């Protein structure tokens, strides 16, 4: 079975879905209308959506005509939330929701998976197992995947496939490389407490601001001196807030930031080093300090070679040997990692960078959009991977 021609036949419908959902983006955990509209389309295809009481997102099962005892279930996932970004693409189907935009391409993911589902339903009788469809909310806040897992979305699932349309990767190439693909993402909060005094008498107080500055400076040594330079690691301070007035010694400073790495070992060690820096630097300056660390998403790793091969062979079957291209691992994150912690998975990328056609904006940019000719590729990959996986595992 080859879904390339099927995708081309359904291209107009897939594009229409992308434009509809692009116009009505909703923020994480507020994707109420998005969930409802996706559900309508699944029902029109003959599926029975499963909704969550008090939460967004949905699932549905395509039980193949050749499914039976011992056959497998493969999951296909698309994320559905928008971002708090004011759109400036100038598209005729621009966002109608002020201050909200599908700036990460999740509108494309929705339409591509809907297209994949439509094609699989047309060939339902030939499927040698079950396809679990996951339209996941709240990816941008790293909450949706965890919620779906906790509420049974992966029960009975043997493998999962996910993919992202990517502004930093050349169109129309695909990538399903093995190994680490996206970094873990953690958030930290450091609070420094000192003692207020008049700005003319700094010796009478404990300056929380200068203490905080030393913490920021010392933290740079984590990357430059405690980490193997061959291991990617980022420690970024994103905010620093404190002080009351220009002539008052600040008594409190709060800083927040993020840690990104591809190493589980360095993820833990970085927290330990940050905690030690806060403890010792504040002690030297006569202040006190606390560190709060929130672990968000893990590393996205394509470590199941069987799934990697199924994905790559599916891509080549659709678009030939030249469709695959190298893409460097990246420090961005994805809560698809939670799914991969539970079941074997593969995560891929579809390039959308095309300067000749004017598509140069990156994901999360207020001008991010894509050449809609790419959408049929993503849809075909959803359908082809699911079909081929079930066929391979039925043998």
N, C-alpha and C positions, 0 to 999 in steps of 0.2 A: 504494500500500500504506500502510495506517495501522495502527500497532501498539497503539493505545490499548486497543481491546477485547481484543486478545491479552494485554496486560499485566494487564488486570482478570481475565481467566480464569485467569491464572497467579499471581495475587496471593498466594493462600494458600501455594503452594509457595515463592515468593520470600521470604515472611515466615519460613517454616520454616527456610530456609537461613540467614537473618540470625540467627535465634535459636541455631541450632546453632553457627555460627562465633563468635557473641558469647560463648558459654560456654567456648570453648577457645582464647583468644588466645595467641599466641606472640610472643616478642620478635624484633627484626630479626635476620635471618640464621639464625634458629632455628625458622623456620616449617615444620618437618618434617611434622607431622601435618596442618597446614593445607594444605600442598601436596598431600599424599596424598589428603585428603578431596575437594579440588577436582578432582583428577585422576579420582577415582572417578565423580564426577558427570558429567564430560565424557565418560568412557568409556560411561556409561549412555546418553548422548545419541548415541553412535555416533562420537565423535571419538577421535583418537589423540593423547594428550598427549605433548609433548616435555619431558623433565626434564633437569636439569643435574647432572652428576656432582659430588658433593661440595658442592652449593649448593642453595638452595631456590628456589621459584617454578617456573613452567611456562608453556609456550605451546601453542597448538593452532591448526590451520587449518581453516576452513570453506570448502571449495571449492564455489562456487555452480554450479548446474546450467547457467547461461549463461556460465560463465567460459571463456575461451579466449585465443588469442593476442591480445595487445594490451589485454586487460582489466586492471583495476587491483586492487591489494591494499590494503585499509584495515585499520589496527590499532585495537583497542579495549583500553584498559589499565585495570586496577584494582590498587591496592596492597593488601597482605594482612597487614602486620605490626601487632602491638599495641604498647602502651607500658608502661613500668615504673611503673604506677599501680595503687593499691589501689582497687577499685571500691566505690562507695557509692550506687549507683542504687536499690537495693532491688528490682530486677527479679527475677521468678521464674526467669529464665534468666541470672542474674548469672554473672560469670566464675568458673570453678572452679579457675583457676590463680592461686594466691596472689601478689599483688603485680604481676599483669599484667592489663591491661584494653584492650579496643578503645575507648579514650577519644577517638580521632580519627575514628571512623566507618568504619574500613576494613572492618569486618564488613558494613556496609551496601553498600560498594563491591563486595565479593565477591558478595553475594547479588544485587545489581542486575545485575552483568555476567553471572552465571550465568543470571539470568532473561532477559537480552538474548540470550544464546547459545541458550537453549532456544527462544525465539521464532524466531530466525534459522534454526535447524535445522528447524523446522516449515515454513519457507518457503525451504528451501535451493534447491529447483529454480528459484526465481524470481530468485536472486541473480546479478547480472551481473558477477561477479568473485569475489575471495577475501577472506575476513575473517580476519585474524590476531588471535588472542586472547592477551593478555598478562596473566597474574596475577603481578604484580611484588612481590618481597620487599624488605625493608630500605629502604623510603622514608624512615622516620623518622631513619635515619642517613646518608641520601644516598648509599647504596652500590648499591642494587638496580638502578636504571636503568642505571648505568654498566656493571655486570656483564652485564646482559642484552644491551646493545648490543655489548659486546666479544665476546659469544658468539653473535652472529648473529641476535638477535631481530628486528632491523629489516631483515634482508636481503630485498630484493624488495618492501618496504613503500613505498607511495606517499604515505600520509598517516596521521596518528594522532589519535585522539580520547581525551580523558580528562576526568573531572569529579570534583568533591568535594562531599559533603554538608556544609553549613556552618551552624554554630550562630549565627553573627553575621549571618545573612541570613534575611529573613522567608520562612516557609513559605507556600505551596508553590511560590514563584517560581523561575524559572530565569534564568541569566545567561550570555551568551556574547559579552560586549562585546569590541570590538577594542582593541588597544593593550596596554600593560603591565598585568598582572593581579597578579602576585606578585613580590616582591623577590628579589634574589640573597641568598645567605647565606654569609658567610665567618667563620672563627674565627681569633682571634689569641691568642698567648701571649707575654707580656713577662716577662723575667727580669731583675731588678736585683740586682747584687752589690756589697756594700760591705765594711766591716771591723768586726768585733765589738769592743766595748769595754764597760767597766762603765757601767751606767746613770748613775752619779754623775759620770762623766767623758766626756761625749759628744764633747768635742774630740779625744779620743784614737782615735776610730773614724770610720767613714763610715756614716751611717745610711741603710740601704737602704729603710726604711719611709717616712721623710719624702721621700726621693727619689721613691719610687713614688707617693706622694700628689700630688706636683707633676706627675708624668706624667699621672695621672688628670685633674687640673685642666686642664692644657694641652690634653689631648685633646678636651675639650669645645668648644674653639675651632674644631675641624675643622668641626663642624656649624654653629656660630653665626657663623663669620667666613670660612671658606674655601669653603663650599658655597653655591650659589645657593639661596635660601630657597624657590624654587618647585620645587626638586628634592628629593624625599623621601630622607632619609639618617638612619640611626641608627648611633651608635657607643656600644655598651653594654659596661661592665665588669661581668662576672658574678661573678667570684671574685677574692679577694686573700688570699694566704696568706704568712706569714713570721714571723720572730722565734722566739726560743727560750724567753725567760723575761721576767717583768715588769721586771727590773732589768738587762737586757742590751741594748745597742744592736744592733738586727737587722743581720745581715750578708747576708741574702738574702730577697727577696720575689718571688713568682711571681703574676702576674695573668693572667686569661683573659677573653675577651669576644667579642662578635660585631659584625660590620658588615653592615648591610642597606641596599640602595639599588636604585633602578630605573634607574640610569645606569651603563653600562659604563665610561664615562670617569671618573666619580667613584669607582667601585670601585677602580680602579688608583691614582688620586690619593690616596685615603684611606690606602692602604698606605704610599705614599711619605711622607705627612705624619706618620703614626704612627712610621715609622722615624726620621724627622728629629727628632721630639720626644724619642724614647727616647735617641737619640745625644747631643743637645745638653743635655737636662736632666740626664742622668747625668754628663756631662762637667762641668757647672757645680758639681755636688755632690761631685765627686771619686769617683764610683762608675762602674761599667760596666754596660752593659745590652744585651740582645738582643731582637729581635722575630722571631717565627715566625708566618707567615701561611699559613693553609690555605684555599684557595678550594674551597668546597663546591658549592652549586647556583647556576646562573645565573638571570637574570630570565625569568619565564614571560610570554611576549608573544604575544598573538593578532594576528599580523601578516600572516596570509594571509586576505585579505578574502573570497576564494571559500569557504574552509572556514567562516569566521565566518557567512557567509550561509546555507550549507547547514545548519549547526547551528541557527541562529535560525529558519529556515523549517521545519525538522523539529519544533522545539518548538511553533511556531504551528500546524502541521498537527495535532499531537497535542492541544494544550490551548488553542488560540485566541490571539488577539492580546494578551490581557491577562496571559498567563503569563510574559512577560519583564519584568524589572525591573532598574533600575540598581543596580549594586554598586560601591562605591568600590574602586580598586586597594588592595592591602594589602601590609604589610611582612613578612608571613609568607612562607615559602619552600616549594618543592616540587621534587623531583628530576625531575619530568616535563620540566623545562627541558632535560635532557640529550637526551630524545627529540626535542624541538623543535629542538635544534641539528643533528640529523641529517636529519630529514624534516619537511615542513610539518605543522603540528599546530594543534589548537584545544583550549582548556581551559575548562571551564565550571563552574558552581556550581548546586547545588540547595539552596534554603534550608530550614532545619529549626527556626528560631526561631519559637515560637508560644506567647506568654505566656498566651493564653486556655486552652490545653490543658496549660499547665505545663511547656512545653519551653523553658527559658531558659538552661540551662548551655551554655557554649562548648566547642568542641573542646579536648581535652586536660584537661578538667575531670573529676574523679573521679565526677561525677554526670551526665556527658554521655550523653544518649540521644535518640531521635528518635521522632516519630509514624510508625509503620510503614506508614501509608497513603501515605507519600511514596515508598516503595521501588519501587512499580510505575511511578512517573514516571521514576525513574532508569533502570530496566530498559527502559522503552519508548524512552527517548532513545538508549540504546546501540544498540538494534536499528534504530530509525528513521534515525539518522545513518548507520550503515553501509549500510543498504539504499539510502538516498537518494544517498549519495556514489557508490556503485557505479553506480547508475542514471544519475546526471548525467555521470559520466566515460565511460560507455559510449556516449553519444549522439554 
